[in-house]
Amino acid sequence: MASSASSQLPGDLGRLPEDLGDLDAFKREVSQLIGVNLAGYQDRQMERRILTLMRQEGASDPTTYLEVLRSDARKLREFALGVTIHVSEWFRDAGRFEDLARVVMPELLARFQRLRIWSAGCSVGSELYSTMIVADRLGALERCEFLGTDVDAEVLGRARAGVFDAGEQKGLAARDARRYFEPVGDGALQLRPDLVDRARFERHDLLADPYGRRFQLILCRNVTIYFTQDSKARVYGHLSSALDVDGVLFLGNVERVTPPDSSLQPVCPSFYRKRA
Ligand SMILES: C[S@@+](CC[C@H](N)C(=O)[O-])C[C@H]1O[C@@H](n2cnc3c(N)ncnc32)[C@H](O)[C@@H]1O
């Protein structure tokens, strides 16, 4: 997968047309159809994506597009995939994963007997499995539990299968490919079944569903960048509550907890520790 969210949609619109007319109504209606509330996402980005998808479909206006989506389950599915961006990589932002491997995870392992690790907005699973490989290198697999969640059921199915085609192997080093995967044809790699079996994947909407508790490490990377400020603040508050004291929140490379949350102390770029 490519790494730039903004380059996801071919023909993405540089400017929005003046008359967005019934786009608000469209967003409300389509949110019901796909089960994801689009009101929590930044308007301009979301509207660009909707209009791009609408034009790719050849629909002239949101009302017509809504009719198409109502009557065609496959197109509705494509729409849902198109509005929730699924770009992911192995060991995304390699320097941050080095910090995880050298400093953060060893400290967590020194502090806690067991680590419950949650990749929130896990897409096809490369992020959670990268963390699993880090734990394996530290000899700590048996002490860790791995949960991946996403709002999108399709990517979760792919994460559970643990098969990554050639386009989904960005960031994966050849030595890791040899050690942890089996080739399954057409350049695709199957993650070792003993590792796939260690991960649990569940559907969870960060903007709507109740959060679990007592995690020691939460990765929420490149997910909230699409959310409104209000939604971000709520999500970070919930993620903080889901962490044990001294647990760590791991964000994407350019992400910050904004507005700052007093319960989350920045420790090094991209990492926050839950305060007592
Ligand atoms: C850009 S991908 C990031 C994947 C991975 N975290 C990474 O950084 O490589 C964003 C993921 O967030 C998911 N997502 C978007 N809105 C969500 C929500 N409200 N709740 C949970 N996941 C969401 C998308 O379906 C997508 O798989």
The ligand as an SDF file (V2000), in Angstrom:
LIG
                    3D

 27 29  0  0  0  0  0  0  0  0999 V2000
   -4.4480    4.9400    7.6020 C   0  0  0  0  0  0  0  0  0  0  0  0
   -4.9620    3.4430    8.3480 S   0  0  0  0  0  0  0  0  0  0  0  0
   -3.7180    3.2700    9.5950 C   0  0  0  0  0  0  0  0  0  0  0  0
   -3.3370    1.8340    9.8120 C   0  0  0  0  0  0  0  0  0  0  0  0
   -2.2340    1.6360   10.8410 C   0  0  0  0  0  0  0  0  0  0  0  0
   -2.6380    2.1290   12.1370 N   0  0  0  0  0  0  0  0  0  0  0  0
   -0.9540    2.3120   10.4040 C   0  0  0  0  0  0  0  0  0  0  0  0
   -0.6260    3.3960   10.9160 O   0  0  0  0  0  0  0  0  0  0  0  0
   -0.2790    1.7800    9.5350 O   0  0  0  0  0  0  0  0  0  0  0  0
   -6.3790    4.0240    9.2810 C   0  0  0  0  0  0  0  0  0  0  0  0
   -7.2820    2.8950    9.7400 C   0  0  0  0  0  0  0  0  0  0  0  0
   -8.1880    3.4660   10.6880 O   0  0  0  0  0  0  0  0  0  0  0  0
   -9.4310    2.8600   10.5050 C   0  0  0  0  0  0  0  0  0  0  0  0
  -10.4630    3.7400   11.0590 N   0  0  0  0  0  0  0  0  0  0  0  0
  -10.9880    4.8730   10.5260 C   0  0  0  0  0  0  0  0  0  0  0  0
  -11.9520    5.3600   11.3160 N   0  0  0  0  0  0  0  0  0  0  0  0
  -12.0150    4.5270   12.3960 C   0  0  0  0  0  0  0  0  0  0  0  0
  -12.8280    4.5080   13.5570 C   0  0  0  0  0  0  0  0  0  0  0  0
  -13.7750    5.4240   13.7560 N   0  0  0  0  0  0  0  0  0  0  0  0
  -12.6370    3.5090   14.4520 N   0  0  0  0  0  0  0  0  0  0  0  0
  -11.6910    2.5480   14.2460 C   0  0  0  0  0  0  0  0  0  0  0  0
  -10.9110    2.5130   13.1510 N   0  0  0  0  0  0  0  0  0  0  0  0
  -11.0620    3.4980   12.2280 C   0  0  0  0  0  0  0  0  0  0  0  0
   -9.5450    2.6850    8.9940 C   0  0  0  0  0  0  0  0  0  0  0  0
  -10.5300    1.7340    8.6630 O   0  0  0  0  0  0  0  0  0  0  0  0
   -8.1330    2.2890    8.6340 C   0  0  0  0  0  0  0  0  0  0  0  0
   -7.9780    0.9000    8.5840 O   0  0  0  0  0  0  0  0  0  0  0  0
  1  2  1  0
  2  3  1  0
  2 10  1  0
  3  4  1  0
  4  5  1  0
  5  6  1  0
  5  7  1  0
  7  8  2  0
  7  9  1  0
 10 11  1  0
 11 12  1  0
 11 26  1  0
 12 13  1  0
 13 14  1  0
 13 24  1  0
 14 15  1  0
 14 23  1  0
 15 16  2  0
 16 17  1  0
 17 18  1  0
 17 23  2  0
 18 19  1  0
 18 20  2  0
 20 21  1  0
 21 22  2  0
 22 23  1  0
 24 25  1  0
 24 26  1  0
 26 27  1  0
M  CHG  2   2   1   9  -1
M  END
$$$$
